[in-house]
């Protein structure tokens, strides 16, 4: 009889502990969004890589330096970047940018290498190097809710304001500093006559403008995907 009474009492003592364990497991599940909620590389219009977007942010989880550099590498060496560099090089060839490089395949090869280097250096500066040094998070966290103007304004704001690794907001030094350094490095592998402040300003402004457009696409792509592709 004593043993029979002791067993239920012991079981009752273990129940709160089991409940606590179950609650901890549930909390962990709530903190990590399922992969379907934050797809790894859901390409915008099935073409443009989208590695740095957190589509449905839940609890903020910072990423490591290694992960930041990995994002930079994925952006830089995605298959999409190779034909894109080719198109940019063709445009530069047609407008005879950096005329000292001449025309023909030799001139095109130099322009292709420069276009690819611009993309690679820019990605690593704004996604890997500067965010690691300044402890900023290079990802784009969608707003997802609200009207068009409010969400578009939010996407524009994220060019100027970013999250830190400690989940605070601050000026986006990685965006402006990283692209500034990338534009400066770009001049170093152009001919001497092309190393002008005007070209630096054009490269710098173009990259900022591209990132402004990219943020808009990242914000609204899931809505477009649902309406067009029914996903």
C-alpha positions in Angstrom: 0.0 0.0 0.0 2.8 2.4 0.8 4.5 1.7 -2.5 1.2 2.2 -4.4 0.7 5.6 -2.7 4.3 6.7 -3.4 4.2 6.0 -7.1 1.3 8.4 -7.9 2.9 11.1 -5.7 6.2 10.7 -7.6 4.4 10.9 -10.9 2.7 14.1 -9.8 6.1 15.6 -8.9 7.5 14.8 -12.4 4.6 16.3 -14.3 5.6 20.0 -13.7 9.1 19.2 -14.9 7.7 17.5 -18.0 5.5 20.4 -18.7 8.4 22.8 -18.4 10.4 20.8 -20.8 7.5 20.7 -23.3 7.1 24.5 -22.9 10.9 25.0 -23.6 10.6 22.9 -26.7 7.6 25.0 -27.9 9.5 28.2 -27.2 12.4 27.0 -29.3 10.0 26.2 -32.2 8.5 29.6 -31.9 11.9 31.3 -32.1 13.0 29.7 -35.3 10.8 30.2 -38.3 10.3 27.2 -40.5 12.2 27.0 -43.7 9.0 27.4 -45.7 8.4 30.7 -44.0 11.9 32.0 -44.9 12.9 30.2 -48.1 16.7 29.9 -48.6 16.9 31.2 -52.1 13.4 32.0 -53.5 14.6 33.8 -56.6 12.8 37.0 -57.5 11.0 36.4 -60.8 12.6 33.0 -60.7 15.9 34.6 -61.7 17.4 37.2 -59.3 19.0 35.7 -56.2 17.4 36.6 -52.9 19.8 35.2 -50.3 19.7 38.1 -47.8 16.0 38.4 -47.3 14.2 37.3 -44.2 10.8 36.9 -45.6 8.8 36.3 -42.4 10.8 37.5 -39.5 9.9 36.0 -36.1 12.3 36.3 -33.1 15.5 38.0 -34.1 18.5 35.6 -34.3 21.9 37.3 -35.2 24.2 35.6 -37.7 27.9 34.9 -37.3 30.8 36.5 -39.2 31.1 33.3 -41.2 27.5 33.4 -42.2 27.9 37.1 -43.3 30.8 36.2 -45.6 28.8 33.2 -46.9 26.0 35.5 -47.9 28.5 37.7 -49.7 30.0 34.7 -51.5 26.5 33.4 -52.5 25.6 36.8 -53.9 28.9 37.2 -55.7 29.1 33.8 -57.4 25.5 33.0 -58.1 25.0 31.8 -61.7 22.9 34.9 -62.3 25.9 37.1 -61.9 27.9 35.8 -64.8 25.5 36.7 -67.6 24.7 39.9 -65.8 28.4 40.9 -65.9 28.3 40.1 -69.6 25.4 42.4 -70.3 27.0 45.2 -68.3 30.2 44.7 -70.3 28.3 44.9 -73.6 26.7 48.2 -72.6 30.1 49.5 -71.5 31.6 48.3 -74.9 28.8 50.0 -76.9 29.3 53.3 -75.1 33.2 52.9 -75.2 33.5 53.3 -71.5 37.2 53.4 -70.5 38.2 54.0 -74.2 41.8 53.1 -73.4 40.7 49.4 -73.3 39.8 49.6 -77.0 37.2 47.4 -78.7 37.1 43.8 -79.9 37.3 40.7 -77.7 40.3 42.1 -75.8 38.4 45.2 -74.8 35.3 43.3 -74.0 37.2 40.9 -71.8 38.6 43.7 -69.7 35.1 45.2 -69.3 33.7 41.9 -68.4 36.3 41.4 -65.7 35.7 44.9 -64.4 32.0 44.4 -64.2 32.3 41.1 -62.4 34.9 42.5 -60.0 32.6 45.5 -59.2 29.8 43.1 -58.2 32.0 40.8 -56.2 33.8 43.5 -54.3 30.5 45.4 -53.6 28.8 42.3 -52.3 31.7 41.3 -49.9 32.0 44.9 -48.7 28.4 45.5 -47.9 27.5 41.9 -46.8 30.6 40.5 -45.3 33.4 42.9 -44.4 31.7 46.0 -43.2 28.8 44.2 -41.3 31.4 42.0 -39.6 33.6 44.9 -38.5 30.7 47.1 -37.4 28.5 44.3 -36.1 25.6 45.1 -38.4 23.2 42.6 -39.9 23.3 42.7 -43.7 19.9 41.0 -44.2 16.7 42.6 -45.2 13.8 42.0 -42.8 10.5 42.5 -44.6 7.7 44.5 -43.1 5.1 42.4 -44.9 2.0 44.2 -43.5 0.4 47.5 -44.2 -0.4 49.6 -47.2 1.8 50.0 -50.3 3.2 53.5 -49.4 4.0 52.5 -45.9 5.8 49.3 -46.9 7.6 51.1 -49.8 8.7 53.8 -47.3 10.0 51.1 -44.9 12.0 49.5 -47.7 13.6 52.9 -48.6 14.3 53.6 -44.9 16.3 50.3 -44.6 18.9 51.7 -47.0 19.7 54.3 -44.3 18.9 52.3 -41.1 19.9 48.8 -40.4 19.8 46.3 -37.5 22.9 45.6 -35.4 23.8 42.1 -34.1 22.3 43.1 -30.7 19.0 43.9 -32.4 19.2 47.7 -32.2 18.8 50.2 -35.1 21.6 52.4 -36.4 22.7 54.2 -39.5 23.6 51.8 -42.3 27.3 52.3 -42.4 27.8 49.1 -44.3 25.6 50.3 -47.2 27.3 53.7 -47.6 30.8 52.9 -46.4 30.9 49.5 -48.1 29.7 50.8 -51.5 32.1 53.8 -51.1 35.1 51.6 -50.6 34.0 49.3 -53.5 33.6 52.3 -55.8 37.1 53.5 -54.9 38.6 50.0 -55.5 36.9 49.9 -58.8 38.9 52.9 -60.0 42.2 51.1 -59.2 41.7 48.5 -62.1 40.5 51.1 -64.6 42.9 53.0 -66.9 44.5 56.2 -65.5 42.3 58.5 -67.6 39.2 56.9 -66.2 40.1 57.4 -62.6 38.1 60.5 -62.0 35.9 61.8 -59.2 33.0 61.8 -61.7 33.3 58.1 -62.4 33.7 57.4 -58.7 30.4 59.3 -58.0 28.6 57.5 -60.9 29.7 54.1 -59.6 28.8 55.0 -56.1 25.4 56.5 -56.9 24.5 53.6 -59.3 25.2 51.0 -56.6 23.1 52.8 -54.0 20.2 53.2 -56.6 20.4 49.4 -57.4 20.1 48.6 -53.7 17.1 51.0 -53.3 15.4 49.0 -56.1 16.5 45.7 -54.7 14.9 46.5 -51.3 11.6 47.3 -53.0 11.7 44.0 -54.8 12.5 42.1 -51.6 9.6 43.7 -49.8 6.9 43.1 -52.4 8.2 39.9 -54.2 6.2 37.5 -51.9 3.0 39.4 -52.8 3.8 39.2 -56.5 4.7 35.6 -56.2 1.3 34.8 -54.6 -0.6 36.6 -57.2 1.3 35.5 -60.3 2.7 32.1 -59.4 0.0 31.2 -56.8 2.5 30.3 -54.2 
